[in-house]
Amino acid sequence: YRHMNMFKNYGGVNVRLHYGDQDFIRDYHGDLNRVWTQVMDKYEYRIYPGDLHTTSGLGEMFEFAFNTFKDPPKKPSRWSHIDVYPEFSVWDYTVTSDRNVPGFTLLENVNERGFRSSVREFLPNGEVLAFVTLSITTPAIYEKNQLYTINDFDIKSMKAFRSTIRSDNQGRLKIAVNGSVHEI
């Protein structure tokens, strides 16, 4: 997959790319630099002399990482994430699925009021894999053991659904959808 399409994954994260000016994939890195400097707030890059791919500017790389740990960026109030794995966790959300084919699971515009989800064959606009079942568990940000109304609009079928679910003992909601494009 092309990392360029996944820039939204890095919202709320400091990112720095190091590579050599003779690196065998320097053109790919140059493409990233042209796009990511335009679409990401906390992205920077350094180009070093040589063909080193993995160790260019290692000391500066560690300094950048240590400084980020000392003063980490704040979690974004609204974020998006794309993942190639059928199961993952991000910003205290846990996603599981029965996906056993290659694809991308997308969570978009996530905040405490809702999100958009889908599973796609490829990025950016690949076929939706509606046959995949997703389970999305939120962080513990809701009242414990309370009923919540979930409004689900399936954009692909243009159908709206409403259901009621109970938060768990920690205040998490577990929302089940298929891989179609859902606005929750």
N, C-alpha and C positions, 0 to 999 in steps of 0.2 A: 504494500500500500504506500501511498505517497503521504509523507508527513505533512506536506503543505495543507492538505485538506483537514488536518486535525488541530489547527491552531487554537480553536476554542477550548481545547483541553487544558491550555496553559493559563487561563484566566486565574488571577490570584497567585501566580507562581512566577518567580524570577527565572528567566531562561537565558543561558549564554552558550553559544556554539563556538567551539574552537576547531580549527583545521589548518592544514598546511597549504601554501599557495601552489604546491604541486600535487596535492592530494588527488587520488584517482577519481573521487566523486566531488571535486570542487565545483563543478558546474551545477550539480544538484544543490549543494550548499548555497551557491550564488542565487539560485532560484528561490530558495527559502528566505535568504536575506532580503531579496527584493520585495517579497510578499509580506513576510512576518514583521518587518520593520514598519509596515503600513497598517497592520491589523492587530498588533499586540503592543500593550503598554509597557511591558517589562521584558523586552527581548533585546539582546545585544549580541554581537559576534566579534571575534578576533581572528585574524588571519596571520599565520606565522610562516616564516621562510621554511621551505622543505616539503617533503612528501609524506610527512607523518600524518597518519589518520587518527590514531588513538591517543597520542601523548602530547600533542601540541599545546604548549602553555600550561602544563600540568600544575605548576605552582600557582599560577594566577587562577586556574580553575578551582583549586582547593580554597584559595582566598575568597573567591566569589561565593562558593558554597558556605564557608564558615560565616561570612558576613550575612548571608541570607538566613542562616539559622539564628544568628544573633538578633536580627531585625526582620522577621518574616513579614511578607505582605499580608494584609487582612483577607479573610475569606470573602469572595465576592457575594453580594446580596443576591445576584442572579448569575447562574453559570450554565455551561453546556459541556458535554463530554461524549466522545465516541470511543468505543472499545472493540477490539477484534476478538476478545475472549467471550465465551458464552456466559461466564460469571465474573463479576468484578465488584469492587467497592470504591466509591469516590465521595468525598465530602460527607461521610457518614451515611450515605445511601448504599444499599446493597442490592445488586441486580443478579438474579439467577434466571436461567432459561433452559429449555430443552434443545437448543440449537446444536445440531451436529453436522452442519455444513458451514463452509466459509461464509463470512458476512461481517457486518458492522452493526453493533447496537448503539443507538443514539439516544441520549437524554439531552433535551434542549430547553433553554429558558427555565431552568429549575429554580424554584424558591419555595417558601413554606405554603404558598397558595396553589401550587401545581407545577406541571411540566408538560412537555411534549415528548413522546417516545415513539421509536420505530426500530425496525431491523431491516437493513438493506443489503442487497447482494454486493454492491460496490459503492464507492463515493464518487462524486457528491450526490448524485440523484439516481442511484441504481434501483432496480426492481425491489419493491417492498416484499419481505418474506413473511406474509401474514400467517403462515402455518406455524411459526415459532410462538411458543408460549413464554411470556415474561412474568416474573414476580419481582416487583420493585418495593423494597422496604425502606421507609423513610427513617431519618434519625428520630431520636426520642424528643420531639419538639411539640407534641400535642398532649392534651390532657389524657391522663391514664384511664383506661377502661371506659372510654366514652364513645358514643356513636357519632360517626361523621358521614355526611352525604358526599358521595363522589360523583361528579358530573364528568362523563367521558364522551367526547365527540370523536368518532372515527372519521377522520378527514377523507380517507379513501372511499368509504362506502356512503359518506354523508349522513350517517345515522348517529343519533344521540342516545346515550344510555345513562341511567341514574341508578346508583346502588347505595346501600348503607353498610358500612363496615365499622367494627369496633376496634379502637386502638388497643394495643397490648398493655401489659403491666408496666412497661417502661415509657409508654406514650408514643410508640411507633405505629405507623399504618403500613399494612401489607396490601399492595394493589396489584391485581392480576389483569393483564392485557395480552392481546396477541401482538404479533410483529407489525401490524398495520400502523398507520400514522394516527396516534391518539393524542388528543389535547385533553389533559386531566385538569 
